[in-house]
Amino acid sequence: MTPSSPTTPPDALDAARRGNITSGTVRGPRDAVELAVWGAWREHFDTARLTLDADYFALGGDSVGAVSLLARIRERTGVQLPLDAILRAPTVEAMAALARTGARAEQAPATSLVTILGGERRPVLVCVHPIGGTVLWYRHLADALPKGVATLGLQARGLDPALTADPDIPAMARRYIADTVAAAYAPRDVVLVGYSFGGLVAHEMACQLADAGTPAAGVLLLDTPATTSLEEPPSRARLLWSLVGHALGLDVDVEELAALDPQEQAERILRLATRQGTLPPGFGTDRLTRLIGIYQINADAAYAYQPGVHPGRTDLIRPREGRTDEEDLAIWKRSSLGGVAVHDVPGDHFNLIAEENVGHVADVVQRLWYDDERPPGAGAPGR
């Protein structure tokens, strides 16, 4: 099972690798399955930087370690891959493709909570999805945090065909609290994090936990406007731009796209995104249609939401070219009796937790909750 093994023909192994290594233009996971496999590989190899096309053997993997790696993947996905998957699919991308088509070893529990990166440090970061419903945005933050900090994600239930989407923010908050507690994370050990729309849900979770007498360890909003309910609801084209332009990086006429019927719409987006590499092969139009629907559900939920009040403190990270203005800040101050601490960082709303700026966000998180982990004189991770 190792590259030098006489039982593994070198030409067959090389062909397997060539067939499964991508062009290298996509650096991180593109769906929940790739995210789970990527996290397992990261923990296995204890590396902070891992691309989808990194080769298992080139990273130093061997047949003994493969057993451990596949066990991690089974824990995260419920799929038991055969040992020869290391030969047939020696990259994150290829192994995720196998996991998508593999039969479940056991029925995974119906939960919104996913592990982005495991760890034993407390508190854990529980990151709520933005408007698109996925938690892929937080992978760079997980990379930049101190070693051993667990980063978890709460993804929208409607992304899973077996789960019904929650219709409003209070319902989402109740569900996400239940999923977090069911995974044995006590609220006192949890920092609630939310980027953009996710901050509304994180705030509501903090309110509900405080009302129950079990406050969270912290609340961190990442450029979350509070005045959404005072604006006009976003148009269909604007929501599609959030997906195709911002999330998938496609150059497409969203007005024309919005005029198509849902099936044609999904087929065109999928074709373009697969060709560009921002969606993995095999993603499927059904999954993409659900993803498009999540944008609309969450936009409607944000439009209807009025922030409640919780007795604790809120930390707000605001990029210099962000969306959180003084009116938003006044609302957050009224909604957080413990006060609001504002942390201004470089960047804009869209690249706040992208790779080029996430080090500044991680630096704030480290100062607030993990300062004892920082070596003397060290700067912000990822800068």
Salt bridges, closest charged atoms under 4 A:
ASP31 OD2 - ARG100 NE 2.96
ASP31 OD2 - ARG287 NH2 3.23
GLU34 OE2 - ARG30 NH2 2.82
GLU34 OE2 - ARG100 NH2 3.61
GLU43 OE1 - ARG72 NH1 3.10
GLU43 OE2 - ARG76 NH2 2.63
ASP46 OD2 - LYS147 NZ 2.93
ASP55 OD2 - ARG17 NE 3.36
ASP84 OD1 - ARG88 NE 3.45
GLU93 OE2 - ARG30 NH2 2.53
GLU106 OE1 - ARG74 NH2 3.54
ASP143 OD1 - ARG42 NH1 1.94
ASP166 OD1 - ARG175 NE 3.52
ASP223 OD2 - HIS349 ND1 2.58
GLU256 OE2 - ARG268 NH1 2.95
ASP315 OD1 - ARG313 NH2 2.57
ASP315 OD1 - HIS343 NE2 2.78
GLU326 OE2 - ARG318 NH1 3.05
ASP344 OD1 - ARG318 NE 3.18
GLU355 OE1 - ARG27 NE 3.59
GLU355 OE2 - ARG49 NH1 2.39
ASP363 OD2 - ARG367 NH1 3.23
ASP363 OD1 - ARG374 NH2 2.85
ASP363 OD2 - ARG383 NH2 3.48
ASP371 OD1 - ARG374 NE 3.92
ASP372 OD1 - ARG121 NH2 3.28
GLU373 OE2 - ARG121 NE 3.85
